[in-house]
Amino acid sequence: MDRLNNSMKLDAQLNRNKTYRADIEGMRAIAILLVIAAHFGVPGFYAGFIGVDIFFVLSGYLITSILVREYETSQTIRLARFYANRLRRLLPALATMVILSSVAAYYLLPESQNLAHSKAGAASVFWLSNIYFAFSDVDYFAAEKAKNIFLHTWSLGVEEQFYLIWPFLLLGVFGVAKEKILNSRLAIAFSIIALVSFMGCMYFVLSNPTIAFYMTPARAWQFSVGAFAWLLGRYHLPNLKLANITGFLGLALIASALLLINEFSVYPSSLALLPTLGTALLLWSGSGNLKNQRIAAFLSIAPMQKIGHLSYSWYLWHWPVLLISDELISVKGDLANSIFAIALSLLLAIVTFRLIENPIRFGRPAKLQVRWQIISALALMILLNAQLLRWHEFSQEQLASGFNQFIAKSIADMPFIYGDGCDDWYQSSELKPCVYGNEDAEKTAVLLGDSIGAQWFSALTHMHDPAQWRIVVLTKSSCPMVDEPYFYARIGREYTECSEWRDRAIEWLGKQKVDRLFIGGTASAEFTDEQWKTGTVRILDKLATTVSSIYLVEANPTLPFNGPDCLLKSKAVSNGVKNCRAPAENSRYTHVANILENTTKQFKNAHWLATADFVCPNQVCTALTKNSAGDEVIVFRDSQHLTDSFVATGAPYFKQQIEIYELQDYSSDNKD
């Protein structure tokens, strides 16, 4: 232990040139290149988002080294100076990106998106966007977070929250540890934090993966691993052979993450150990500053250094440039447009780095008194937050007037059953039948399905006289009506609640007297042809003996764009009708529809209800149409779900099909 403490004292006397790690800049370069490759859809780099994990480990390593060195030389940590340095380092570039991206979004993106952009931007300038995104997804029908131009700032929120807490944790260790046992106490503290945080992360991966992904406590173990790598490198430096081995192993672990993590993987999970430990090994392998260390030498070459220097600014710009460009010129899937967008984001990063980031970090602002640096930063944060909230209020006012209001209402134009608590989404597997109409009626109609099936509720209520029918709704969002295990990418795991809920629904139906059962669901689930067929047959088998008539409802065709957003961009109804349309051709949906329609033919009392011709007449889907009275009706409330107003007009279409089937069944029974 004396040897360890002697090395600690010697280490505190090293000059800046000797403590500078060029290979760390190279690791930053790898991290940002992985993130950009993932977000721009480069083949083979789906898991490039692990670049964020690399950044977390690097932050744990560097911030710990800065704080411990300062304490060793001055027996204290100047908190105000530390926070001023962090704010001066991160805030100016962030503020620049937020301001310019907000202006671009206002002029170039659909107005309906401004509400989400403004709220996320307001959270990001206070380093709270990770919390905003963690809890903004509780509503299944909320706009997709992936369209938010400030989504990427979640990781900056995690980092800044780490910076806020970590100095106090180290001061706590310093306060209880004597000099001779400081290193061992730090090692214990880092180990406990890593273990508790990792266990918490694994718990939330199963119960609430969104929390596990976005929240700082569930990511603290990655910072702790970085801190531990720094501590290990202080008194256990690798020799050249070991440094080369661990360096290659570190890169291999990161590369293996790219191979093993796919769109069906749960993340973060034990798979997050791969990039985390890989980065830690790279950090330790380069801690000896050995000239012939091959990996460190590669990471230190000039191109990697330049990319590493730009990594923060490039990270800030790549995401809003991608989303805004994709809205205008369709970047994803187009090589030339992707290269253009990447180049534009890099150019903006270079300009920001040279004109904003570096001058403020090292120039005259750095010479101001610390309190004025902090006051200036807080004032800027408050001003930006206020302006972004004003943008939010302005957007609400804009969407509440004229044609905008007409479209804005369509976004929330869904069956009222969701307000009645019929649907728990993935939060539980509890069955909550919602009963409407006459509870004492002799006849019962049941609607069973996911959100695509539940959207037909108004058509059913218009077909069945509430005075003569008891109407029951059994709905579970994102739960396919196929008796097969289902991996739900949005929660990062198998959707076990769906299987449990579906079994309970079938059991409940078996105990009821049901005259008409309508089963509806999506056609987009990733099932094989055999799973679609056998999984549907298993459900119909269980219900065919207890239900008088079963109607399998075709999943409606979808739009390749968001319907209301397209109409908002078009600005005028006439232009909206002209521009916001697309062919109904979707080979996957048609293929699944054929499988399910043929499946119903195996059962005497099961029938197929077509929807394609009603939703997309003449094989053309439009965002806006006219009803029989000549009034304009918005068809889609997003790209796949239909508005309740439009669905209500479908009662005659369904009623006609049902009458034909009932006539056929009647004729068949008489022949028998």
N, C-alpha and C positions, 0 to 999 in steps of 0.2 A: 504493500500500500504506500510505503514511503517513496518507492520508485514512481508510482502513479502521481503522487502529489508533487514530486520534483518536476516531472514532465509537464504537469499543469502549470507550474510557475514559469518554467522556461517558455512554454507555449504563449503565455501572456505577454512575453517580451518580443515576440516575433514582429517584424515590421510588416506593413501592408502589402508590399510586393511579394513577400514570401507566403502570406496567407491567401493571396488571390488565387482562385481556382479557375483557370481558363476552361477546364473540362466541364465545369458547371454551366458555363455559357453554352457549351455544346449540348448538354443535356436539355437546356431550355429550348435549343433549336429543334432537337428531336421531338420534344413535347408539342411545340406549336405546329410542326409539320404533320404530326400524327392527327392533331385536332382538325386542322384544315383539310387533310385528306379524308377524314371521316365525314365532316360536314358537307364537303363537296361531292361526296359519293364516289370517291376513287375506289375501283374494285380491289378487294383484298384488305381494305382498311376500314371496315365497318366499326371495328373496336378501337379506332384511333382516338376516341374520347378518353382513353386511358392516359392521354397526354396531360389531362387535368390532374390525375393521380400523381403523375411525375412532378408536376408543379407543387402539389401539396407536400410531398416528401422533401423537395428542395427547400421549400419555405421553412419546414421544421428544422432542417439542418442549418440553414443560414441564420435564421432569427435566433436560434439557441446559441450559436457561436458568438453572435454580436452581443447578446445580453450577458452571457457568462463571462466573456472577455472583459466587458465593461465592469462587471462586479469585481472581478479579480484585481483590476487595476485601481479602482476607486472605492471599493467596498460598498457600492450602491448602484442602482440603476436610475438614471435620470429619465423618469417616465415621460415628462413633458417633451424633452428632446427626442426621445424615441418615437412618440406619437407624431410629433411635428415632422420628423424625417419620413415616416410612413405616409402621412398625408401629402407631403410635398412630392413624394415619389409616385403616388398612385392617383391622387385626385385630379390634377390638371388634365392629364390625358383622358381620364374617364369623363370628366365634365365636357371636354371638347367633343368626344364621341357622342355623348348623350345629346348635346345641343344640336349638332349637325344631323345626327340620325333622326331626331325628333322633327326637325324642319323637313327633311327628305320624306319621312313617313307621312307628314301632314299633306304634302303636295302630291305624293306619288302613290300612296297606298289607299285602299278602300277606307272610307270614313268609319265604317263599322269596327275596324281594328284599332282606331285611335283610343278607345276607352281602355283597352288592355295595355297598349303601348305606354300611355301616359301614366297609368298606375304603376306599371313595372319600372318605368324610368324614375318616378318619384321615389320608389323604394330603393332603387340602385344607388342613388346619390347619397343615401344614408347607410349604404352597405347592408341592406336588409332584403335584397331581392331574392335570396335563397329562401327566406322565410315566406315571402310573398308567393313564390312559385310552389313551395311545399304545401301551402294551404289553399291555393287558388283552384286546385283540381278536385275539390270535394263535390262539385257539381258535374255530373256526367256530361251534361249538355253545354258546359262552358266551352268557349272557343279554344281550339287546340293551342297549347302553350308553345308548340314548335313553331308557330307563326309569329311569335313575339320577338321583336328586334332586339330586346334587352334580355332575352333568356340566358345568354352566355354570362351575364354579370352575376349569376348565382354563385359561381366559384369565387368571384372577387369578394362577395359577401362572406363566404366561409373563411377566406384568407384574412379579411379585416377583423372578423370576430375572433379568430385565432390570435392575431396581433394584440387585440384588446385584452385578452385573458392571460396569455402566456407569461408576460412579465410578472404578473402577480403570483402566478403559480411558482415561478422560479424564486421570487423573493421569499415565498413561504418556505421553500426548501433551504434557501440560504439562511433563513432566520433560525431554523432548528438544527442545522448541520454544522458541526465543527469543521475547521479547515481540513483536518486529516481524513474526514470521512465524507467530504463534499461529493466527490465523484461517485462513490457508492450510493449515496442518498439520491443523487440525480438519476443514476441507473435504475434504482428502485422506483422512483417517481415516474420515470418514462415508461417503465414496464407496466406499472399499475394502470396508468392512463391508457396505454395501448390495449391492454387486456380488457379493461372495462368497456372502453369505447368499441372495440371489435365485437365483444359479446352483445353490446347494445345494437350495433349495426346489424348483426346476424338476426337478432330478435325482430327488428323492424323490417328486415327484408321479407320475413314471413308474414308479419301482421300489417305493415304499412310501408311498402317499398319506396314510396315517394319521400317519406320522412328519412329513410335510410340514405337516399341519394342526395338530398339537398341540405340536410341539417348538420351543423358543425359538430355537435357531440358524436354523431355517427361517423364522422370523418376524422375525429381527433387522433385516432390511432395511426393514421398515415403521417400526420405531423410528428407524432411521438417516435415513429420508426426513423424518420429523418433525424430527429434530435439524438436518438440512440446511435445512429451511424456516425454522427459527429463525435459523440462521447467516446465511442470505441476507437475512432481514429486518433484520439489524443494520446493514448498510451499503448495501443496495439497497432503499430504501423505494419502493413504487409511488406514482405520483401518483393523483389521484382517478379519472381516466378508466381507467387501467390497473387500478386496484384494483377498479373495477366490472366490468370485462371478466373479470379472473381470478376474481373472486368468482362470477359467473354460470357461468363455465366449470367451476369446482370443483363447484358444485351439479349442473351438467349431467353431469359424469363420474360422480358418485355416483348420479344418477338413471339414467344409462345402464347402470350395473351392475345395477340392479333389473330393467331390461328384458332384458339380455343373459344374465344368469346364471339358469339353470333347473336342474331336478332332474337333467338329463343333463350338466351342465357339470362339468368337472374343476376342483376348487378346494381350496387356493389354486393359482393358475396365473397366466398373464399377465393373466387377467381381474381378479386381485387388484390390478393396477396402477390400475384405474379408481377404486375408493374410496380407495386410498392416495394417488395423485397428486391426486385431487379434494380430499381433506382438506388436503394440503400447499398447494394453491393457495388454499383458503379461509384457511388460517393466514397465508400471505404477503399476501394481499389485505387482511387486517385489521391487518397489522403497523404500518401508519402511523397507526392510531387516527383516521382521517378521519371527520369528523362526517357527511358526506353519502354515505358508502359504503353503498350500498343493502343489500347482503347482510349486512354486519356490523350494520347497524341492525335488520334483521329478526331476526337471531340474538340481539340484545340486548334484545328486548322482554320484558316482565315474565313472561309465561307460559313462554317458553323458558328464562329464568333460573331459575325455580322448578323446572322439570323437570330442568334441568341440575344444580342443587344436589342433587336427589334421585336422580340417575342411578345412583350406586354402590349405594345401599341398594335401589333399585328393581330393579337388575340382580340383586342377591343374592336377592331374594324372588320374582321373577316365575316362575322355573323350578320350584322346589319347590311353590309354590302351584298352578301349572299341572298338574304331574304328580299331585299328591295329589287335587286337585279333579277331575281327569279320571277318576281311579280311582273316585271316589264319585258324581259326577253327570254324567259324559260331557261335558266342556267343549268339545272340538274339534268343530266343526261345528254347535254350538248357540250362537246369538247371545246369548241371555239369560245362559246359563251362562258364556260367555266374558267378557261384560261384568262379571258378578259376580266372576270369578276375577281379572280385571285390576284391578278396584276394590279387592279384598281385598289384592292384592300391593302396590298403591299405598298403601293405608292402613298396612300393615305397614312400608313404606318410610318413610313420614312419621314414624311412631312411633319407628322405629329411628334416623332422622336426628336427631330432636329430643331423644331421651332417651339415645341411646348414642353415635352417631357424632360429633356436634358437641360435646357436653359433654366427652367424653374428648379430642377433638382439640384443643380450645381452652381447656378448663377447668383445674381443679386438677392433673389428671395431667400436663398439659403443663409444669407448673412443677417437677415432680420432677427430681432429678438424672438426667442421661441414663442413667447405668449402671443406675439403679433402673427406669427406663422399659423398658430392654432386658431386664433380669432378669425383670421382671413379665410382659413379653410372652412370653419364652421359657418361663417357668413355666406360663403359661396354655396355650401351644401343647402342651407336654409333657403337661399334665393332660388336655386334650381328646383328644389322640392316644391316651393310655392308656385313657380311658373308651370311646372308639370301638372300640378293639381288644378291650376287654372285651365290648362289645356284640356284636362279631363272634364271639367265643368262645361267648358265651351263645346266639347264634343257631344256631351249629353244634350245640350241645348240644340245643337245642329241636327242630331238624330231625332229630336222631338218635334220637328217642323216639316210640313209639306210631304213631298215624296220620300224624303229620308225617314220620316216617322212611319210611313206606310211600310217601308222595308224593315226598319228597326223592329217593328212589332212582329214581323214574320219570324225573326230570329228566335223569339220566345213563344211562337205560335205552336204549342204542343198540347196534347191531351191533358185535361186537368187532373188526371189520375195521379200524376207525379206529385202534385201538391197534397194528395191524400195519403201519401206515405206507402203506396203500393209497392214501391221499388227500392230495395236497399243497395242496389248495385253489388259491389264486391264486399261491402262491410259485414254482411252476415248471410247465412243460408236460411234464415227464418222465412217461412211461407206466410204471406200476408194477403189473403184473398180480399179484394175490394168488391163489394156488392152494390149494384145500382138497379134502378127500376123497381119493380114490385117484388119484395122479398117473399111474398106469399103466392106468387104467380105459379101456375101449373107448369109452365115451360121455362127452361133454363138455357141460356147461351153463354159459353165461356170463351174468353180470349186468352190464349196461352202463348207466350213468346218473349223475345228480347225487345229492345227498343224499336227495331224495325217491325216486329209483329204488333207491339202495343200501339204503334202510331195509327193503326186502323180502327181504333176504338170508336171514333165519331161516326165512321161509316156503319159500324154495327148498331150503334144507338139509333141511327136514322132508319135502319132496316127493321129493327125490332121495337114494337110499340112498348114503351116502358110500363104501361098499365097492364100489359099481358105477358111480359117477359121479365124474368130475373136475369140480369146480366152480371157476370162475374169476370174480374180481370186478375190474371195470374201473370205477373211480369217480372223479369230479371234482366236488367240491361247487360248487354254483351254476353249473354248466355245462350249459345246456339241450342236449338231444339233437336239435337243429335246426341244419342246416347253413346258418347265417346269422350275420353279424357281430352281436355282442352287447355292448351298452353296459351295464356292471355298475356300478350307482349306488354300491354299497358301497365300491368302490375308485376311483370317480370317473373311469373311462376305459373304453375298449373292452377287453373281456376276451380279449386275444389268446392268452393261455395256454390258454384253453378251446378255441379253434379249432385251435390247434396240437396239443393233446392229443387232441382228437376225431379229427383226421386220422390221428394215429399209432395210435389205438385201432382205427380202421377198417382201416388197413393191416395191423395185427397180426392182426385177425380173419380177414382175407383169406388168411392163411397157415396158419390152423388148421382142423382138422376139428371143426366145432361142430354138435352135434345140436339144441340148444335155445338160442336167444339171447333173453334178456329185456331189453327196453329201457324204462327208466323215467325220468321227469323231471317237473319242475314245470309247471304250466299258468299260472303268474303272470308269466312273462317278457313283456316289452313287444314282441311281434311282431304284425305285421298278419296278417290271415287268410291272405293269399297266402304270407307268409313261413312261417307254421306249415305250410302245405300243401307248398309246393315244397321248403322246407328239410328236411322229414321225408322226402319222396319221394327226394331226393338221397341221403340216408343209406340208405334201404331199397334203392334201386337198386344201391348198391355192395355190399350185403350179401346180397341175395336169391339171388344166383347161387352163393354159397359156403356159406351156412348152411342147414341142413335146414329148421328151423322158427324163425320169428321171432315173438315175442310182445311187442306194445306194451302196456305196463302203464298203465292210467288213473291220472292224478294224483288222489290221494284228496281228498275234500272237506276243508275246513279249518274251524276254529272262529273266531269273531270275538273270541275272548279266549284267554288263556293257560290251558290246561287245569289243570295242577298248581296255579297261583296261585288259580284259582277254587275248587278243592277245599280248599286251605288256608284260604281265607276262609270257606268253608262250615263247616269244623271237624268236621263229622260226615259219615260216609259216606252216610247216608240223605239228608241235605240236599244233599250234593254231587251225588248222582244227580238230585235234583229241580231244583236251581238251575243246575248246570253243563251245560246242554244248549242247543242252538240248531238251527234248521232247516238242512238241508243245501243249501238253495237258494243257488246262486252262479252267476249267469248267465254270468259269464266262464268259469269252469271248465267248465260244461256246454257252452258254445259251443266251446271248444277241444277238449273231448272228442269232440264230434260231428265236428269237422274231422279229427281224428286217426283216429277209428274208420273214417270213410269213406275215408281215405287207405290204410289197410291192405287195403281191398277191391280195390285196384289190383294187389295182389300175391298170387299163388296160395298162397305159403307164409308169409304174414304174417297174424297174427291179433290181435284186440283182447281184452285181459284187463281186465274191469271190476272196480273196487274199491269203488265208491260204496255199493253195497248191503251190502257186508261191513263197511265202516268206519262207515257211518251207516244202519243198518236203518230202513226206513219213513221215509226222508228226514229223520231226526233224528240229529244228531251229539251224543254225550255224552262227557264227560271220563272217565267211569267206567262200566264194564260188567261182566258176568259171563261167564266162559268156560263151556264145556260141562260142566265139573265143578262149576259153581256157585261157583267162586272169583272174588273181585273182581279185576279187571284194569283198570289205568289205560290209557286209549286213546291220548291225546296226551302227548308229553313237552314240548310248547310249544303253539303254536296251529296248526301245520301238520305237524310231524313226528310219526310214530307211535312208541309205545314198542316195543322189541324183543319184550317179553313178549306184547303184543297181536298183533304181526305173526306171531309163531310159531303163533298159533291159526288163521291164515288158510290154512295148507297145504291142508286139504280143500276150501276154497272155490276155490282156484286149480286144484287137481288135477282137480276136476270139470269146469271149463271146458276144461282142456287135453285131457282124455279125449274130450270131445265134438268138439273140433277135429280131433284125431287120427283119430277114427272117420270124420269127414267127409272128411278127406284120404285115408284108406284107401279109402273108397267111391269117391271121385273117381278115384283112381289105377286102381282095378279097372275102372271104366267106360272109362277111356282105353285 
